[in-house]
Amino acid sequence: MEFKRKFGRKKESKPTKGLFLILLLVIAIILWFKMDAILDALF
């Protein structure tokens, strides 16, 4: 039970990790939607 509490505190004290993951997600989505244009330019 103590481990769970420690992990919960870690999550709350590190909001930067969440922002980093959101940034990665946004970049992935942008690349996904631009993939058609990139493929058209290559082929």
Secondary structure, DSSP 4 states (H G I P E B T S, - for coil): -HHHHHHHHHHHH-HHHHHHHHHHHHHHHHHHHHHHHHHHHH-
